[in-house]
Amino acid sequence: MKLGVNLTYQGASELAVAAERFGYDVAFAPEGYRSDAASVLGMVAGRTDRIGLASGVMQIPARPPGLAALTAATLNSLSAGRFRLGLGVSNPDVSDGWYGVPFDRPLERTREYVEIVRMALSGEPVVYAGEHYQLPSSGSAGGAPLHVITEPAGALVPVYLGAVGPRNLQLAGEIADGWIGVFAAPEQVAESVERIAAGRALRGSTMAGFEVIPCLATSVGESVEGCVDLLRAHYAHLMGIGDPARNFYCKLAARLGWPQDAQEVSLRVRAGDRAGAAAAVPTDFVDQTSLVGPVDRIAERMAAYAEAGVTTLSIMISAVATDLTGRLAILEQAMAALEKSGAGS
């Protein structure tokens, strides 16, 4: 198992340079309320030499597939072939509220989107007639076809999918080169791998070469409770997005045994009580779905994730309430935990 890092745009260059020095395999740039992925990765590409770069994830409703392909080709060229394209369909509230894009039939939309991106990255002109995307929109006799002519840099860009539900996980196995997950206990990862493997079987493939990448909020220290406290605000923010009935993080908390707590967190966020929402996040929910505590404890958890089928475990330092110095320390401590775990590749 290898390590990745989920960057924050604040100090992204310093964090990526340090991760490269410590031996991390890939640096992910998330996309959400604070920053887009492409801007951060463009800067990091110019400051690093070896570490892989990945969007974690670019939101499908935010960009037409042609722009996603062009951005991927550009970042891959700027980084000398180090880029990996992580895509995600987002959620109904963000898709509608941010981008004005309907969330209906997300699996079909994702399949068509990935097909177009792959066609464009091949360097050939794209003519596509799908249910959700038509290029050109006026038909084959219409406008100039999508044609990405960025100079290629090595092999084609791998495509990873962020996925949660059973059908979406199976789709990731069928059409992608890797899966990006969040807030998953080892047992949940093992269940997800089974779904992904079913998708791989549909295309006549095994899990060989397929990347399994859960991204886990991480806080290192002697006190587990103290480490959890540094992650509460991050959990509360994510649990407070949109309708709790549709919010993935609320549904996950409910499935793991905290339905009333999830409702309480969401209600407090919507009431503007951010501090109260953070305090209402169940300690055990954070503990089960993150890496918290001393290095030895985290090493044991890393071994469990490796046993569940993880190929790259990404350290989400963007989630912890600390400064750049604190995040740099977490990077070094997480690598020490991997070495103690015996799961490192």
N, C-alpha and C positions, 0 to 999 in steps of 0.2 A: 504494500500500500504506500502511496505517495501522499504528500501534503500539498494543498493549494491554500491560497489566501484570498478572502473577500476584502477588497480595499474599500476605504472611504476616500472621497475626493480630497479631503483635507490630509495633506501629507502623503498623497498617493505615490509620488516619486520616491520619497525616502523609504516608504514601506516596501515598495516593489524592489528597490535596490537591495534592501536588507534581506528580503525573502529570497532573492536570487543568491545572495552570499551564503545564507543558511542552508541552501539546497532545496528550496521549494520548487515544485514542478510547474505550477501555473498560478497566475494572478488573475482573479476575476474582478471585473468592475460591475457593480450592480446598477440598476436603473430605477429611479423612483422619484420621491419628492425632492431630493437634494441635488441630484446630478444625473446626466445621461451617461451612458456607457462609453460611447465612441470618443468623446472629448478626453475623458480620463485615460483611456487606452492609447490614444494618439500621443499624449504626453509621456506615458510610461514606456511606450515603444522606443522613444528617443533616449531614454535614460537607462535602459537595460540591454543586455546582449544575449542571454540564454533562456531566461524564464519564459514559459508559454504565457500567452495573453488570451483572455476569453471574456466575452460579454456574459454577464451572469445575473439577469438575462436581458437582452433587448426585447422590448415588448412588441408583439406582432401587430396590435392595432395602431401603434404609433407610427409605423412606416409602411409604405407600399413595399411589396417584395423586391421591386427593382432597386429601390434605395438601400434596402437591407443588403442586397447582393453587392452593390457598389461600395457600400461602407465596409463590408467584409473584405472585399478584394483590395481596397485601399489599405486597411489596417494590416492585412497579410503582407502586402508589398512593403509597407513601411517597417515592419518588424522582421523582414527576411524570412517569412514563412512560419511565424510563431503563433498566428492567430487562430482561434477556435470560436465559431459562431454559436453562442447560446441564445435560444429563442424561447419565448413563453407567451401564451395567449392572454396573460394577465387575469383579471376577474371582471365580472359584469359591471361593478360600480366604476372601476377605473376606466375600463374600455369605453363606457358611455360618458362618464363625467369628464375625463381628460381628453379623449380623442373623438368623441361623438360617433363611435363605431359600434354597431349592434354586436351583442355577444352570442347571437343565435348560431347554432351548429358549429361550435368551436373546433371540434375534431375535424370536420370536413374542411373548414377554413385553414386549419393548420396544415393538413395534408397538401392542399393546393399551394399554399404559401411556400412550403419546403420544396415542393417540386419545381416551382418557378425559380427560387433562389439557386437550387442546384443547377438548373439549366443555364441560368445566367452566369454562374461561376465557371461553367465549362468553357465560356468564351464565345459561344455560338449565339446568333440572334434568336430571340425568344418570341414565338407565337404560341399563345395558350388560350384555350377555350374551356374554362371551368364553370362551375356553378357560382362561385364567389368572385373569381378573378378572370377577366378577359383582356388579353394583351395582343394587339392593340384593342382598345375598347370598341373601335369602329369596325373591327374585323380585319382579316388578313390583308385587305386592300387599303387599309387606313393608314394611320400615322407610322412614324419610324419605329421599327421593333426595338424592344429592349436589347441592348448589345453592350456588354461590359468588356472593354478592351484594355483594362489595367494589366500591366505586365505581370505574368504569373510568377509566384515565388514558391517553388517546390510543389508538393502534392496539393490536391484540392483541399479547401478549407473544411475541416470536420464540422458537422452540425450536431449540437446538443439540444435537447428539449427539456425545459422545465415542466414537470408533470406531477399530478397528485392522484387523481382518481384512477380506478382500475382500467378503464378504457383508454385514458390518456397515457397511462404507463405502457399499455400494450402497443399503442401507436408509436411511442418513443422507441420501443424495441424494433418495430417494423421499419420505420423510416429514418431513424437518426443513428448517430455514431456514439451517442452517450446520453446519460440522464443526469439532470441537475435537480436535487431535492433539497428541502429545507425542513428544519425542526422535526427530525425523524429519529426515533430510538432505534437501536440495532434490530429489534424484532420487526419494526415497521420497514426497515431497509430490506430485510430478508423477504418479507411479503412482496415488496415492490419489485425485487429482483425476479421473483416468480412470474409476476405479470409481464415484466419486460422480456423474460425468456420466452413467454408464449408469443409475444410479438416477433421476436427473432425467428421462432420456428415457422411463422407464417411466410417468411421470406427465405426459408431454408438455411438459416444461419444459427450459430450457437452464440453464447455470450463471449466467446474469445474475441478480444480486441475491443469490446464494448466498454465504455467508461461509465462507472457508477460513482456519482459524485454528490454525496450529501454535504450541504453547507451548514455548519453548526456554529451558533453563537458560542463564544469562548471567553472565559474569564478564569484566570489562574491565581490561586492564593490559598492560604492555609485554612480559611474559613469558607465552607461551602455556602453557608447562608450569606456571608459577605459577598461572595462571587455572584450569587443569584441576584442580590440587590443591584449590582452594577449592570444587570441585563434587563431588569424589570421594565424600564422605560421603553426599551426597544420592543419588547413583547406587547406592551400596552398600545404602542403606536400601531403596530400591525393588526392587533385584535380590534382596533377602533376604526378601521377603514370600512366604510359603507355599512350595509345591512348585516347584522350578526348572523342572520339565517343563511347568508351567502358567503360570509367571510371564512376563508379556508382555516385560518388560525383559531377562530372561535369553534368551528366544527371539529377541528382536531382536538382542542381542549375538551369539548363535550364528549367526543368518542373515547378519550382516555380517562373520563370520569369526573370532569369538572364543568358540567353544563351551566350551573347557576353562577359559578365564578366567571365564566366567559361572558354571560349576559351582563354581569355587574361591571366588568372591565369596559365593555362596549358602551354601556349606559353612561359611565363616568367620563369616558372620552368625549362622547357627544354632548355632555353637559359642560365641557370645558375644564373638568377636574382631572388634569393629567397626573398630578401627584397621587390622587386617590385611586386612579385607574392603575397606576404602576403598583401601588401597595396591594391592590386586589388580585394581582396575577398570582396564581397558586405556585408556591415554592416548588412543589414536586413536579409540576408541569414543566417548569424551566429546567429542573434537574434532569428529567427524563429525556429532554429533547435538545440538550446542549452539552458542552464540555465545561464543567465547573469543578473547582477545588484544587488540591495540591497536584503536583506533577505526577506522582505515583498513581493517584486516583484516575487522572486523565489517561495515563498510559494503559490502565486496565480497560477503560472504555474504548480506547483506540483499538485494542486487540479484539474486543467484541464486534466493533464495526468491520474490521478486516474479515473476521469469521463470517459475518453476514453477507459478504460479497462486495464490499467497498473497494474500489481501485484507487481513488483519490479522495481524501478527506479534506474539505476546505475549511480553514479556520476563519470564521466570520468576525474579524476584529472590528468591523464597522459597527457591530452591535453593542460593544461594551462602552460604558460611560467612563472614559478615561482620556488622557491626552496622548500626543504622539509618542512620548517616552514610554508610557504604559503599554501602548500597542506594540511598540518595538520589543518590549520585554516579553509580551505574550508570544510573539513570533518565535523568539529564541526558546522560550519554555515549552512551547508546543512541539518544536523539533526535538527537544530533549525527551519529551514524553514519548514521541514516536520511537526514538532509539531505545528507550526502556521497555517499550511494549513488545519488541521483537517482531513487529508486523511490518517494519519498513522494507521497501524493495530496493 
